Amino acid sequence: MKLLAILFAFALVAAACGDDDDDSSSSDSTSAEEEEASDDSALGGEEEAADEEMADEEMAAGAALADEAVHGVGSAAYEAAVQASIAGEGVAADSAADPVLFTMANLEGDALGSFPEVREGLEIAIDQVNNEFGGIDGRPVELDVCVHGFDPNAAINCANEIAEAQPNLNINGVEFFTPALYPTFLGANVPTVQTVPIFVADFVQPEVISLYGGCPVAFPGGATYTMETLGLSKVAVLYATTPPGLECYADTQERFWQYLVDNEAAGAEFLGVPDNSGDPSDNDANVQQIADFFGDTPPEETGIFFGIAAADCNEILAAVDAAGVESTVIGSGSCIDDSVLANPAAVGAQFGQQAFIAERPDLYDDYSAWELTYREDLLDNSPIRSAPVSAFLRVGYGVGIAAWEIMSRMAANGEDIDDPAAMVAAWQALENQHQVGGPPVTCTDNTSEFAA
């Protein structure tokens, strides 16, 4: 059984390019409280099946579901391309045309962090663009990935390789060393898009665009959910001892939980619990520390927030279960992949998502329901994918499709997609931009503090 846990959408805060979700007609937005209350249908009820069947029938009949005023600029193009592909009328890129080059530096194969999913998601998008969507202005997309481990020198070498390659677009993967890479990227005029922003540096580069919120969305949302929505009196906050884990904790977890304790949740307490990534030897000690912190507090008043990666989530979920610690478990989006959701220890746990809830297309309007269903089927069944389906896989795919939409639109408008300055300007000027599986985003209303 795939879904063993409750999933909900955290309220978005202002970070990266803002989500255009003010208009309630864009989807039947569901709060954390509403999602928790609908737990019985979260495991795939008749309503979900009926909605999916209706959307499939409308698509099969050629009915256009996308409304760009609601679903974002590019949604109609995406729907039309997918519809043509489903009908066997997809168009391949011109193999004789000059390729469009994408690059990516990504952390993989290291016990302290490994995120092949974001690369594979991008690869799935590029495969679709090249073989079904006609490429970008007819040109095929090539992807040059520089994979490295937890080594800043290796990451800097990747940045140098990317700068030398002079790509049309550099799409950062899950990268623990971006503050050291930006001088190289920006100095070489490499247009750069961030998939999973982590550091403050990821949000203050005006030449770098982040379509997704990363830590500043996931963790303040988690703090608010645990203290205000659930009303928990004691929350243990697990965070990684890696550099991004420490910065995310200090800037977007500890600070927000402390604010809530001081101002909104009188008498509540929280405890930061550092976890050594990729090292299960500290799991029992961490669980004991959490149990000691909870003491005699009733289990229904306690919570454990997982602000760590999926592999570590699996280990500590199992350790919590083995120790018999009863508490509400809340996981951030970084915890979400198929292996975690299928873990028996995850039964009853709750996981936040920054965009629409992938497992609940029945919550949204016809187009969004169809899009979610289509995307999940594509990712589930792609021969490219070897990693579990996860939030990072969805982000990689989403950024790849957004790049196709934006660059195709640039070419159609006579803009030069080979000009780095034009590329940066186009991403900076995004308004109501479609993103697969979520509300549209706008990049023209960013604050001066967080220019990205």
Residue pairs with C-beta under 8 A, 6 or more apart in sequence:
1 43
1 342
2 338
2 341
2 342
2 359
3 42
3 43
3 44
3 341
3 359
4 341
4 342
4 343
4 344
4 346
4 347
4 349
5 331
5 341
5 346
5 347
5 348
5 349
5 350
5 351
6 35
6 36
6 39
6 42
6 348
6 349
6 350
6 351
7 35
7 42
7 336
7 350
7 351
7 352
7 353
7 357
7 358
7 359
7 360
8 30
8 31
8 32
8 35
8 36
8 225
8 350
8 351
8 352
8 353
8 357
9 29
9 30
9 31
9 32
9 35
9 352
9 353
9 354
9 355
9 356
9 357
10 32
10 217
10 218
10 221
10 222
10 224
10 225
10 352
10 353
10 354
11 31
11 32
11 221
11 224
12 18
12 19
12 21
12 213
12 217
12 221
12 354
13 213
13 216
13 217
13 220
13 221
14 447
14 450
15 197
15 203
15 210
15 213
15 214
15 216
15 217
15 450
16 194
16 197
16 203
16 209
16 210
16 211
16 212
16 213
16 214
16 216
16 217
16 441
16 446
16 450
16 452
17 209
17 210
17 211
17 430
17 433
17 441
17 442
17 443
17 446
18 441
18 442
18 443
18 445
18 446
19 438
19 439
19 440
19 441
20 26
20 72
20 432
20 439
20 440
20 441
20 442
21 27
21 29
21 439
23 70
25 70
25 365
26 70
26 71
26 365
26 368
26 439
26 440
27 356
27 363
27 364
27 365
27 368
27 439
28 363
28 364
28 365
30 38
30 357
30 360
30 363
31 229
32 225
32 229
32 352
33 229
35 42
35 357
35 360
35 363
36 350
41 47
41 48
41 362
42 359
42 360
44 359
45 362
47 362
48 360
48 361
48 362
50 362
51 361
51 362
51 366
51 369
52 361
52 362
52 369
52 370
52 373
54 366
55 65
55 361
55 366
55 367
55 369
55 370
55 373
56 370
56 373
58 65
58 366
58 370
59 65
59 83
59 86
59 370
60 86
62 83
64 76
64 79
64 80
65 79
65 366
65 367
65 370
66 75
66 76
66 78
66 79
66 367
67 75
67 367
68 74
68 75
68 76
68 432
68 434
69 432
70 365
70 367
71 367
71 368
71 371
71 434
71 440
72 432
72 433
72 434
72 435
72 439
72 440
72 441
73 405
73 409
73 431
73 432
73 433
73 434
73 440
74 402
74 405
74 406
74 409
74 433
74 434
75 367
75 371
75 434
75 440
77 405
77 408
77 409
78 371
78 401
78 405
78 434
78 436
79 367
79 371
81 90
81 132
81 133
81 134
82 374
84 90
84 91
84 132
85 128
85 132
85 133
90 131
90 132
90 133
90 134
91 132
91 133
91 134
92 130
92 131
92 132
92 134
92 135
93 129
93 130
93 131
93 134
93 135
93 136
93 138
93 139
93 140
93 141
94 135
94 138
94 139
94 140
95 140
97 135
97 138
97 139
97 140
98 139
99 139
99 140
99 141
99 142
100 135
100 136
100 139
100 140
100 141
100 142
100 168
100 169
100 407
100 417
101 141
101 142
101 143
101 144
101 165
101 166
101 167
101 168
101 169
102 122
102 126
102 141
102 142
102 143
102 144
102 167
102 168
102 169
102 170
102 171
102 400
102 403
103 143
103 144
103 145
103 146
103 162
103 165
103 167
103 169
103 170
103 171
103 190
104 119
104 122
104 143
104 144
104 145
104 146
104 170
104 171
104 172
104 173
105 145
105 146
105 147
105 148
105 155
105 158
105 159
105 162
105 170
105 172
105 173
105 175
105 181
106 115
106 116
106 118
106 119
106 145
106 146
106 147
106 148
106 173
106 174
106 175
107 113
107 114
107 115
107 147
107 148
107 149
107 150
107 155
107 173
107 174
107 175
107 176
108 114
108 115
108 116
108 119
108 147
108 148
108 149
109 147
109 149
110 149
110 150
110 278
111 150
111 277
111 278
111 279
112 150
112 242
112 277
112 278
113 150
113 174
113 176
113 242
113 277
113 278
113 309
114 311
115 173
115 174
115 196
115 309
115 392
116 386
116 387
117 337
117 387
117 388
117 389
117 390
117 392
117 393
117 396
118 173
118 174
118 195
118 196
118 392
118 393
118 395
118 396
119 145
119 147
119 173
119 396
120 382
120 384
120 385
120 386
120 387
120 393
120 396
121 379
121 392
121 393
121 394
121 395
121 396
121 397
121 398
121 399
121 400
122 143
122 171
122 173
122 396
122 397
122 399
122 400
123 143
123 384
123 396
124 378
124 379
124 382
124 384
124 385
124 396
124 397
124 400
125 396
125 397
125 398
125 399
125 400
125 401
125 403
125 404
126 141
126 143
126 400
127 382
127 384
128 378
128 401
129 135
129 136
129 141
129 400
129 401
129 404
130 140
130 141
133 404
135 141
136 404
136 407
136 408
136 411
136 417
137 407
137 408
137 411
137 412
137 417
141 404
144 162
144 165
144 167
145 173
146 157
146 158
146 161
146 162
148 154
148 155
148 157
148 158
150 176
150 242
152 177
152 180
155 175
155 176
155 177
155 180
155 181
156 177
156 180
156 181
156 184
158 181
159 180
159 181
159 184
159 185
160 184
162 170
162 184
162 185
162 190
163 184
163 185
163 187
163 188
163 190
164 188
166 188
166 190
167 190
167 191
168 191
168 407
168 417
168 418
168 423
169 191
169 192
169 193
169 403
169 407
169 423
170 185
170 190
170 191
170 192
170 193
171 192
171 193
171 195
171 399
171 400
171 403
172 178
172 181
172 192
172 193
172 194
172 195
173 195
173 196
173 396
174 195
174 196
174 392
175 181
175 196
175 198
176 198
176 242
176 243
176 244
178 194
178 198
178 199
178 201
178 202
179 199
179 201
182 192
182 201
182 205
182 208
184 190
185 192
185 208
186 192
186 205
186 207
186 208
189 420
189 421
190 420
191 207
191 420
191 423
191 424
191 427
192 205
192 207
192 208
192 209
193 208
193 209
193 210
193 211
193 399
193 403
193 427
194 202
194 208
194 209
194 210
194 212
194 214
194 452
195 211
195 212
195 392
195 395
195 396
195 399
196 212
196 214
196 392
196 395
197 203
197 210
197 212
197 213
197 214
197 215
197 216
197 452
198 214
198 215
198 244
198 247
198 248
199 244
199 247
200 247
200 251
202 208
202 210
202 214
202 452
203 210
203 216
203 450
203 451
203 452
204 449
204 450
204 451
204 452
205 451
205 452
206 428
206 451
206 452
207 424
208 452
209 427
209 428
209 430
209 443
209 452
210 452
211 398
211 399
211 402
211 433
211 435
211 441
212 354
212 395
212 398
212 399
213 354
215 244
215 248
215 251
215 252
216 251
216 252
216 450
217 354
218 252
218 307
218 332
218 333
218 334
218 352
218 354
219 248
219 252
219 253
219 256
219 307
219 332
220 252
220 256
221 352
221 354
222 253
222 305
222 307
222 330
222 332
222 352
223 253
223 256
223 257
223 260
223 305
224 256
224 260
225 330
225 352
226 232
226 235
226 303
226 305
226 330
227 235
227 257
227 260
227 261
227 264
227 265
227 268
228 260
228 264
228 265
230 303
230 328
230 330
231 265
232 268
232 301
232 302
232 303
232 328
233 265
233 267
233 268
233 269
233 297
233 301
233 302
234 268
234 269
234 270
234 271
234 293
234 294
234 297
234 301
234 302
234 303
235 257
235 268
235 269
235 270
235 271
235 302
235 303
235 304
235 305
236 270
236 271
236 273
236 289
236 290
236 293
236 294
236 302
236 303
236 304
236 305
236 327
237 249
237 253
237 254
237 257
237 270
237 271
237 272
237 273
237 305
237 307
238 273
238 275
238 286
238 304
238 305
238 306
238 307
238 308
238 316
239 245
239 246
239 248
239 249
239 253
239 272
239 273
239 274
239 275
239 307
239 308
240 246
240 274
240 275
240 276
240 277
240 307
240 308
240 309
240 312
241 274
241 275
241 276
241 277
242 277
245 277
245 307
245 308
248 307
249 272
249 274
249 307
253 272
253 307
254 272
257 270
258 270
260 268
261 268
261 269
261 270
269 293
271 289
271 290
271 293
273 286
273 289
273 290
275 282
275 283
275 286
275 308
275 312
275 316
276 282
277 308
277 309
277 312
278 311
278 312
280 315
280 319
283 315
283 316
283 319
284 319
284 323
286 316
286 319
287 316
287 319
287 320
287 323
287 325
288 323
290 304
290 320
290 325
290 327
291 323
291 325
294 302
294 325
294 327
299 326
299 327
299 328
300 328
302 327
302 328
303 327
303 328
303 329
303 330
304 320
304 325
304 327
304 328
304 329
304 330
305 330
305 331
305 332
306 313
306 316
306 317
306 329
306 330
306 331
306 332
306 335
307 332
307 334
308 316
308 332
308 334
308 335
309 334
309 335
310 334
310 335
310 336
310 337
310 339
310 340
310 388
310 390
313 331
313 334
313 335
313 340
314 339
314 340
314 343
317 329
317 340
317 343
317 345
317 346
317 349
318 343
318 345
320 327
320 329
320 345
321 344
321 345
328 350
329 346
329 348
329 349
329 350
330 349
330 350
330 351
330 352
331 340
331 349
331 350
331 351
331 352
332 351
332 352
333 351
333 352
333 353
333 354
333 391
334 391
334 392
335 351
336 351
336 353
336 390
336 391
337 387
337 388
337 389
337 390
337 391
337 392
337 393
338 388
338 389
338 390
339 388
340 346
340 351
341 351
353 391
354 391
354 438
355 394
355 435
355 437
355 438
355 439
356 363
356 364
356 368
356 372
356 437
356 438
356 439
357 363
358 372
358 375
358 376
358 394
358 437
361 368
361 369
361 370
361 372
361 373
362 369
363 369
364 372
371 436
371 437
372 437
375 394
375 397
375 436
375 437
376 389
378 397
379 385
379 389
379 393
379 394
379 397
380 389
385 393
387 393
394 436
394 437
397 436
398 435
398 436
398 437
398 438
401 436
402 433
402 434
402 435
402 436
405 433
405 434
406 426
406 427
406 430
406 433
407 417
407 423
407 426
410 416
410 417
410 422
410 423
410 426
411 417
415 422
415 426
416 422
417 423
427 443
428 443
428 444
429 443
429 444
430 441
430 442
430 443
430 444
431 442
431 443
431 444
432 440
432 441
432 442
433 440
433 441
433 442
433 443
434 440
435 441
446 452
